[in-house]
Structures are given as structure tokens and as C-alpha cells.
Amino acid sequence: MYIFLCMLFHLNFFSVKITRSDNQTTVVLTFHNPAKELASPVHLLCLCRPCFHRAPRLSPAIQPTGAVAYPTERFLVPSQVRHRSISPFPSVPPRLALPAQAHSPPARKCKATKMPPKKKGESALKQDTAGQGVEDSEHPGSDREALLQREYDKLTDTLNNLKRKVEKLRRENEFLQNEANQTRMESQEYMSYMSKRTQKRQSAIVTLSDQNHQALEALKRQREETLDKYQEQANELKKEILEKENELALLNIEIAELREFKSLQQQQLGRIAELEREVTSMHCRHSESLQALKAGFLSEKERYEAQAKQKIQALALAANKEASRCLLTHTRAVSLENQHLREELQELIQRAHSLRGLQDQLQAQRQQLLLEREYVRELRRLRATPGPTPPGSHTRPLGVDRGREDTRHHRTADT
């Protein structure tokens, strides 16, 4: 049970606070969630009773925050306590066990200590009866009987109350025993779970150590490869350094040979500086001349623009006058031409009327001539036939001959 309490304290189910003053020591057990983790603060005290024993005359003060404070003078360790069933409640004398104090029940009497509280009550009763016997010698017998009756009633009520409390405590003890068994089973399950978890962690540690060894070997191989590459790069860099040193020596020789050209270079640089100064002065003069030319050009431009505007206005006036004159002459010419055309149109209309009348006359003459020609042809045919002709065959259809004659006439007219 001590291991279970340590486990609960390690899992932060409750916290312990001990305060000491001049004449007492207070232990405060604070439950972080008493409604969920444990049934009540008394439950935990009953679970702890084999290994933690309070001195008599303790009154637990259950605080609303879930903490239980036990003011006491001293606590006994498990080695100083005999293995016996100890109630978490203080023992109350029979005379003080009133029904109004149900929230702090008296201690449950165990098998080994059933009689001492009762004997204490009997000795107190004997002392009371002895004191009353001295007083009864002075009072009449009726007062003594009434006093004894009241004492008897009081003891009877106290006995009944104690019986009820004993029964209640017995039920609470059974309930707490069941809770203790269940807690013991849960602690065993928790221990098995912790052992399995420890085994898993050990196996994980073993696998992790193997992985670390493999990683170290890989790092060693990588380090060797890196060292080889570094050595190769160092050799190449040394070769390049030697080549650069040779090139530097050749360049130093060339620089020594080119020292005689340094004076010529300085002269050329001085000449270049003079030319640059001349170029800057010429550039300034050129910019000034450009500004003057721009100013003259702008003035000339304004003058020419004014002249051009005047010429444009004069030309516009002349063009307007010429356009009005041309428009007038053109309208006159168009009106005369329209008059001539109208006269020609009247003449053509009259000629068309005359030609249409002539065409009608010629058409009538043509029809007459065609009829005469058909008639002459018919006469010739009749004369040419010697005998009588059968009826219906001595003449041909007039329309057919007329059509043929029309075609012939058209052909001759075309030729």
C-alpha cells in the first residue's frame, strides 16, 4: 500500500503539505480531482491505514477544495504500529456522541480493542453513580429513582446511537474493503503495464543503440571518403599553386622589361589629360553656340509661322472668292446645258413618236403583203394541180406557210 501511495503521489493525484506550530503539526492532503480519482478523502485514509496511523483525538476537517487537514501532535510510522484495523475517524466518548454530530462519527471498534472504550464508559458511569450515591443519602428515594431513570434513558439513547453508528461504520468498512481490493487489482494491472512498458523501452533502447552503431560506422566511412577527397583536392591545389607561382615569376620578368615604357606612358597620360581639358572646353563652347542657334532658330520659326499664317489667310480669302466665282459660272453652265438637253430630249421624244407611227404603218403594210403573197401562192398551187384534190389535202395550213415566209423574210432582211 505504501508503494501504491507513492505511485499516486508520483502521478500527481494528490499533494501533501505539512505545517508545524508551537503545540501541533498539521498535515494537508490536497486532491486535484477527488470526485474523479477517489471516492472521498476518507477513502484514501482508509486505504492507507495499514501503513499510516494517527494518534487518538483527531478530527478531520474536510475542506471544500478537496483537501483534508489533520491537526495532530504526532504521527506513528508503520514500524511503531501493530498490524490491526484502525478507523480513519477519531474515537468519541459515549457521553459526547450526540445525533447532531453525525458528520464526525466515532471510531470503529476493532476486534482487539472492543472493550477499552466500553470500560472507560463504565468507569465513568461508576464514578457518576458513586457521586450520586453520596448525594442520594441526603435526598429522598424518589429523587434517586428519577435520577437513575434519567441516567438509564440517557444511556439507552447513547447505546442505540452507538449501535446505529456501528452498523453504519460496518457498511462503510465493507465498502472500503471492496474499494481496497479493486484498488489492489488496479495497482497490479498498473504494475504489469509498467513492466511491459519498461520491456518495450529496453527493446527500443537496444534497437536505438544498434542504429547508433550503424550510423557511427556510416559516419566513419563517410569521414574516410571525405578525407580521401580532401587529400586529392589538396594535391590538385598544390599543383595549381606551383603553376601560379611560375606564372607570377614570368609576369615579374615582363614587368621589369616594361619599366622603360612607364615614362612614355606618363607622357601619354599627360597628353590625354590636356586633350580631355580641350574637349571639355570645346564642348562648353559648342553647347553655347547650340543655345544661340536654338534661340535664333526659334525666333526665325516664329517669324516664318506668322508670315505663313498671313499668307494662308490671304490664300483662303482668294480661294473663297475664286470658289464662289467658279461655282457661279459652273451653275450657269450647268443650267444652260440642262436647257439644251431638255430641248434635245423633247426633239427625241417627238421623233420617237413619229417613228413609232411609221413602225405601225410598216407593220400593217407587211401584214398586208404577207396575206397577198400567201394568196398568190395558193392560187399558183391550185393552178398547178391537174385533177381534183381530195378534200382536206389541196391546201396546207396557213399558219405553217406564213411561218416559213416570215423566216425567209427575216433572212432576206438580215442579208
C-alpha positions as CSV (number, residue, x, y, z in Angstrom):
1,M,0.0,0.0,0.0
2,Y,2.9,2.3,0.7
3,I,4.1,1.7,-2.9
4,F,0.6,2.5,-4.2
5,L,0.6,5.7,-2.2
6,C,4.0,6.7,-3.6
7,M,2.7,5.8,-7.1
8,L,-0.4,8.1,-6.6
9,F,1.8,10.9,-5.3
10,H,4.2,10.4,-8.3
11,L,1.2,10.5,-10.7
12,N,0.1,13.8,-9.2
13,F,-3.2,12.6,-7.8
14,F,-2.7,14.5,-4.5
15,S,-0.2,16.7,-2.8
16,V,1.0,16.7,0.8
17,K,1.6,19.9,2.9
18,I,2.9,19.7,6.5
19,T,2.9,22.8,8.7
20,R,4.2,22.9,12.3
21,S,3.4,25.4,15.1
22,D,4.3,25.5,18.8
23,N,2.0,22.8,20.0
24,Q,0.7,21.0,16.9
25,T,1.5,19.7,13.5
26,T,-0.9,20.0,10.6
27,V,-0.9,17.7,7.5
28,V,-2.9,18.8,4.5
29,L,-3.7,16.3,1.7
30,T,-4.9,18.2,-1.4
31,F,-6.7,16.0,-4.0
32,H,-6.5,17.5,-7.5
33,N,-9.7,15.9,-8.7
34,P,-11.3,14.0,-5.7
35,A,-14.6,13.4,-7.5
36,K,-13.0,11.5,-10.3
37,E,-9.9,9.8,-8.9
38,L,-11.1,8.8,-5.4
39,A,-14.5,8.5,-3.8
40,S,-13.6,10.8,-0.8
41,P,-10.7,11.9,1.3
42,V,-11.7,9.3,3.9
43,H,-11.4,6.7,1.2
44,L,-7.7,7.4,0.8
45,L,-7.1,7.4,4.5
46,C,-8.8,4.0,4.8
47,L,-6.6,2.7,2.0
48,C,-3.6,4.0,3.8
49,R,-4.4,2.6,7.3
50,P,-2.0,-0.4,7.3
51,C,1.0,1.9,6.9
52,F,0.0,5.2,8.4
53,H,-1.6,5.6,11.8
54,R,-2.9,8.8,13.5
55,A,-2.8,9.4,17.2
56,P,-6.1,9.5,19.0
57,R,-8.3,12.5,19.3
58,L,-8.1,13.5,15.6
59,S,-10.9,15.4,13.9
60,P,-10.6,15.6,10.1
61,A,-11.7,18.9,8.6
62,I,-12.8,18.3,5.1
63,Q,-12.3,21.5,3.1
64,P,-14.4,22.4,0.1
65,T,-11.4,22.4,-2.2
66,G,-10.8,18.7,-1.8
67,A,-8.1,19.0,0.9
68,V,-8.2,17.2,4.3
69,A,-6.3,18.8,7.2
70,Y,-5.5,16.7,10.2
71,P,-4.1,18.7,13.2
72,T,-2.3,16.4,15.5
73,E,0.6,16.3,17.9
74,R,2.5,13.3,16.3
75,F,2.3,10.6,13.7
76,L,3.3,7.0,14.1
77,V,5.4,5.3,11.4
78,P,4.4,1.7,10.3
79,S,7.2,0.1,12.4
80,Q,5.7,1.6,15.6
81,V,2.1,0.4,15.0
82,R,0.8,-3.1,15.5
83,H,-1.0,-4.6,12.5
84,R,-4.6,-4.0,13.4
85,S,-7.7,-2.4,11.8
86,I,-7.6,1.3,12.5
87,S,-10.6,3.6,11.8
88,P,-9.9,6.9,10.0
89,F,-12.3,8.6,12.4
90,P,-11.5,9.7,15.9
91,S,-12.9,7.9,18.9
92,V,-15.6,9.9,20.7
93,P,-16.7,9.2,24.3
94,P,-20.2,7.8,24.7
95,R,-21.4,10.9,26.5
96,L,-20.3,13.2,23.6
97,A,-21.7,11.1,20.8
98,L,-24.9,13.2,20.1
99,P,-27.0,12.8,17.0
100,A,-26.2,16.3,15.9
101,Q,-22.5,15.3,15.3
102,A,-23.2,12.8,12.6
103,H,-20.7,14.4,10.2
104,S,-17.8,13.3,12.5
105,P,-18.7,9.7,13.6
106,P,-16.8,7.9,16.4
107,A,-14.0,5.4,15.8
108,R,-15.0,1.9,14.8
109,K,-14.0,-0.6,17.5
110,C,-11.8,-3.3,16.2
111,K,-11.6,-6.9,17.5
112,A,-8.5,-6.4,19.6
113,T,-9.8,-3.2,21.2
114,K,-13.5,-3.7,21.7
115,M,-13.7,-3.4,25.4
116,P,-11.4,-0.4,26.4
117,P,-13.8,2.4,25.3
118,K,-16.7,0.5,26.9
119,K,-14.8,0.0,30.1
120,K,-13.9,3.7,30.1
121,G,-17.6,4.5,29.8
122,E,-18.4,2.0,32.6
123,S,-15.8,3.5,34.9
124,A,-17.2,7.0,34.2
125,L,-20.7,5.6,34.9
126,K,-19.5,4.0,38.2
127,Q,-17.9,7.3,39.2
128,D,-21.1,9.1,38.4
129,T,-23.2,6.6,40.3
130,A,-20.8,6.8,43.3
131,G,-21.1,10.5,43.4
132,Q,-24.8,10.2,43.1
133,G,-24.9,7.6,45.9
134,V,-23.3,10.2,48.2
135,E,-25.9,12.7,47.2
136,D,-28.8,10.1,47.4
137,S,-28.0,9.6,51.1
138,E,-29.0,13.2,51.5
139,H,-32.1,13.1,49.2
140,P,-35.3,11.1,49.4
141,G,-35.7,7.8,47.5
142,S,-38.0,9.3,44.8
143,D,-35.3,11.7,43.6
144,R,-32.8,9.0,43.4
145,E,-35.1,6.8,41.3
146,A,-35.9,9.7,39.0
147,L,-32.2,10.5,38.6
148,L,-31.4,6.8,37.9
149,Q,-34.3,6.7,35.4
150,R,-32.9,9.7,33.5
151,E,-29.5,8.3,33.6
152,Y,-30.8,5.0,32.3
153,D,-32.7,6.7,29.4
154,K,-29.7,8.7,28.6
155,L,-27.5,5.5,28.4
156,T,-30.1,3.7,26.4
157,D,-30.2,6.5,23.8
158,T,-26.4,6.6,23.7
159,L,-26.3,2.8,23.2
160,N,-28.9,2.9,20.4
161,N,-26.9,5.7,18.7
162,L,-23.7,3.8,19.1
163,K,-25.4,0.7,17.6
164,R,-26.6,2.6,14.6
165,K,-23.2,4.2,14.1
166,V,-21.5,0.8,14.4
167,E,-23.8,-0.6,11.7
168,K,-23.1,2.4,9.5
169,L,-19.4,2.1,10.1
170,R,-19.6,-1.6,9.3
171,R,-21.2,-0.9,6.0
172,E,-18.6,1.8,5.3
173,N,-15.9,-0.7,6.2
174,E,-17.2,-3.3,3.8
175,F,-17.5,-0.6,1.0
176,L,-13.9,0.5,1.8
177,Q,-12.7,-3.1,1.8
178,N,-14.2,-3.6,-1.7
179,E,-12.6,-0.4,-2.8
180,A,-9.3,-1.5,-1.4
181,N,-9.5,-4.8,-3.3
182,Q,-10.4,-3.0,-6.5
183,T,-7.5,-0.6,-6.0
184,R,-5.2,-3.5,-5.3
185,M,-6.2,-5.1,-8.6
186,E,-5.8,-1.8,-10.4
187,S,-2.3,-1.4,-8.9
188,Q,-1.4,-4.9,-10.1
189,E,-2.6,-4.1,-13.6
190,Y,-0.7,-0.8,-13.5
191,M,2.5,-2.6,-12.4
192,S,2.1,-5.2,-15.2
193,Y,1.6,-2.3,-17.6
194,M,4.7,-0.5,-16.3
195,S,6.7,-3.7,-16.6
196,K,5.6,-4.2,-20.2
197,R,6.3,-0.6,-20.9
198,T,9.8,-0.9,-19.4
199,Q,10.5,-4.0,-21.5
200,K,9.4,-2.1,-24.6
201,R,11.6,0.8,-23.7
202,Q,14.6,-1.6,-23.2
203,S,14.0,-3.2,-26.6
204,A,13.7,0.3,-28.1
205,I,17.0,1.3,-26.4
206,V,18.6,-1.9,-27.8
207,T,17.4,-1.1,-31.3
208,L,18.4,2.5,-30.9
209,S,21.9,1.5,-29.9
210,D,22.2,-0.7,-32.9
211,Q,21.0,2.1,-35.1
212,N,23.6,4.4,-33.4
213,H,26.3,1.8,-34.1
214,Q,25.3,1.6,-37.8
215,A,25.1,5.4,-38.0
216,L,28.6,5.7,-36.5
217,E,30.0,3.2,-39.0
218,A,28.4,5.1,-41.8
219,L,29.9,8.3,-40.5
220,K,33.3,6.7,-40.2
221,R,33.1,5.5,-43.8
222,Q,31.9,9.0,-44.9
223,R,34.8,10.6,-42.9
224,E,37.3,8.3,-44.7
225,E,35.9,9.2,-48.1
226,T,35.8,12.9,-47.2
227,L,39.5,12.7,-46.1
228,D,40.5,11.0,-49.4
229,K,38.6,13.6,-51.4
230,Y,40.2,16.4,-49.3
231,Q,43.7,14.9,-49.9
232,E,43.1,14.7,-53.6
233,Q,41.8,18.3,-53.7
234,A,44.8,19.4,-51.6
235,N,47.2,17.8,-54.1
236,E,45.5,19.5,-57.0
237,L,45.6,22.8,-55.3
238,K,49.3,22.4,-54.6
239,K,49.9,21.8,-58.3
240,E,47.8,24.9,-59.2
241,I,49.8,26.9,-56.6
242,L,53.1,25.9,-58.2
243,E,51.7,26.8,-61.7
244,K,50.5,30.2,-60.5
245,E,53.9,30.8,-58.9
246,N,55.7,30.1,-62.2
247,E,53.3,32.4,-64.0
248,L,53.9,35.1,-61.4
249,A,57.7,34.8,-61.9
250,L,57.2,35.2,-65.6
251,L,55.0,38.2,-65.1
252,N,57.5,39.9,-62.8
253,I,60.2,39.4,-65.5
254,E,57.9,41.0,-68.1
255,I,57.1,43.9,-65.7
256,A,60.8,44.5,-65.3
257,E,61.3,44.6,-69.0
258,L,58.3,47.0,-69.4
259,R,59.6,49.6,-66.9
260,E,61.2,51.7,-69.6
261,F,57.8,52.2,-71.2
262,K,56.5,53.7,-68.0
263,S,57.8,57.2,-68.7
264,L,56.3,57.1,-72.2
265,Q,53.0,56.1,-70.6
266,Q,53.2,59.0,-68.2
267,Q,53.7,61.4,-71.1
268,Q,50.8,59.9,-73.0
269,L,48.7,60.2,-69.9
270,G,49.6,63.9,-69.5
271,R,48.7,64.5,-73.2
272,I,45.5,62.7,-72.8
273,A,44.6,64.9,-69.8
274,E,45.3,68.0,-71.9
275,L,43.2,66.7,-74.7
276,E,40.4,65.9,-72.3
277,R,40.5,69.5,-71.0
278,E,40.4,70.8,-74.5
279,V,37.5,68.6,-75.3
280,T,35.6,69.8,-72.2
281,S,36.2,73.5,-73.3
282,M,35.2,72.8,-76.8
283,H,32.1,71.0,-75.5
284,C,31.2,74.1,-73.5
285,R,31.7,76.4,-76.5
286,H,29.7,74.0,-78.7
287,S,26.8,74.0,-76.1
288,E,26.8,77.8,-76.0
289,S,26.8,78.0,-79.8
290,L,24.0,75.5,-79.9
291,Q,22.0,77.5,-77.4
292,A,22.5,80.7,-79.6
293,L,21.5,78.8,-82.7
294,K,18.4,77.4,-81.0
295,A,17.4,80.9,-79.9
296,G,17.8,82.3,-83.4
297,F,16.1,79.3,-84.9
298,L,13.1,79.7,-82.6
299,S,12.8,83.5,-83.4
300,E,13.0,82.7,-87.2
301,K,10.5,80.0,-86.7
302,E,8.1,82.3,-85.0
303,R,8.5,84.9,-87.8
304,Y,8.0,82.4,-90.5
305,E,5.0,81.0,-88.8
306,A,3.4,84.5,-88.6
307,Q,4.2,85.1,-92.3
308,A,2.8,81.6,-93.2
309,K,-0.4,82.4,-91.2
310,Q,-0.8,85.7,-93.1
311,K,-0.3,84.0,-96.5
312,I,-2.7,81.2,-95.5
313,Q,-5.3,83.7,-94.6
314,A,-4.8,85.7,-97.9
315,L,-4.9,82.4,-99.9
316,A,-8.0,81.3,-98.0
317,L,-9.8,84.6,-98.9
318,A,-8.7,84.3,-102.6
319,A,-9.7,80.7,-102.7
320,N,-13.1,81.5,-101.3
321,K,-13.6,84.2,-103.9
322,E,-12.4,82.0,-106.7
323,A,-14.6,79.1,-105.5
324,S,-17.7,81.3,-105.3
325,R,-17.0,82.6,-108.9
326,C,-16.3,79.1,-110.2
327,L,-19.4,77.9,-108.5
328,L,-21.5,80.6,-110.1
329,T,-20.1,80.0,-113.6
330,H,-20.4,76.3,-113.2
331,T,-24.1,76.6,-112.1
332,R,-24.8,78.9,-115.1
333,A,-23.1,76.4,-117.5
334,V,-25.0,73.5,-115.9
335,S,-28.3,75.4,-116.3
336,L,-27.6,76.1,-120.0
337,E,-26.6,72.5,-120.6
338,N,-29.7,71.3,-118.9
339,Q,-31.8,73.6,-121.1
340,H,-30.1,72.3,-124.3
341,L,-30.5,68.7,-123.1
342,R,-34.1,69.3,-122.3
343,E,-34.7,70.7,-125.8
344,E,-32.9,67.7,-127.4
345,L,-35.0,65.4,-125.2
346,Q,-38.2,67.0,-126.5
347,E,-37.0,66.6,-130.1
348,L,-36.1,62.9,-129.5
349,I,-39.5,62.3,-127.9
350,Q,-41.2,63.8,-130.9
351,R,-39.0,61.7,-133.3
352,A,-39.7,58.6,-131.3
353,H,-43.5,59.2,-131.6
354,S,-43.2,59.7,-135.4
355,L,-41.0,56.6,-135.7
356,R,-43.5,54.6,-133.7
357,G,-46.3,55.7,-136.0
358,L,-44.2,54.8,-139.0
359,Q,-43.4,51.4,-137.5
360,D,-47.2,50.7,-137.1
361,Q,-47.8,51.7,-140.7
362,L,-45.0,49.4,-141.9
363,Q,-46.2,46.6,-139.8
364,A,-49.7,46.9,-141.3
365,Q,-48.2,47.0,-144.8
366,R,-46.1,43.9,-144.0
367,Q,-49.1,42.0,-142.8
368,Q,-51.0,43.0,-146.0
369,L,-48.1,42.0,-148.2
370,L,-47.8,38.7,-146.4
371,L,-51.5,38.0,-146.9
372,E,-51.2,38.9,-150.6
373,R,-48.2,36.6,-151.1
374,E,-50.0,33.8,-149.4
375,Y,-53.0,34.3,-151.6
376,V,-50.8,34.3,-154.8
377,R,-49.0,31.1,-153.6
378,E,-52.3,29.4,-153.0
379,L,-53.5,30.3,-156.5
380,R,-50.4,29.0,-158.1
381,R,-50.7,25.7,-156.3
382,L,-54.3,25.4,-157.3
383,R,-53.4,26.0,-160.9
384,A,-50.5,23.6,-160.8
385,T,-52.7,20.6,-159.7
386,P,-54.4,18.9,-162.8
387,G,-57.0,16.8,-161.1
388,P,-59.3,17.3,-158.3
389,T,-57.7,17.1,-155.0
390,P,-59.1,15.1,-152.1
391,P,-60.8,17.1,-149.6
392,G,-58.6,18.3,-146.8
393,S,-55.4,17.8,-148.8
394,H,-55.5,20.5,-151.6
395,T,-54.4,23.3,-149.2
396,R,-51.7,23.4,-146.5
397,P,-52.1,25.1,-143.2
398,L,-51.9,28.8,-143.5
399,G,-50.0,29.2,-140.3
400,V,-47.2,26.9,-141.5
401,D,-46.7,28.7,-144.8
402,R,-46.9,32.0,-143.0
403,G,-44.2,31.0,-140.6
404,R,-41.9,29.8,-143.3
405,E,-42.5,33.1,-145.2
406,D,-41.7,35.0,-142.1
407,T,-38.4,33.2,-141.6
408,R,-37.5,33.8,-145.2
409,H,-38.4,37.5,-145.0
410,H,-36.3,37.8,-141.9
411,R,-33.3,36.1,-143.6
412,T,-33.6,38.4,-146.6
413,A,-33.9,41.4,-144.3
414,D,-30.8,40.4,-142.4
415,T,-28.8,40.0,-145.6
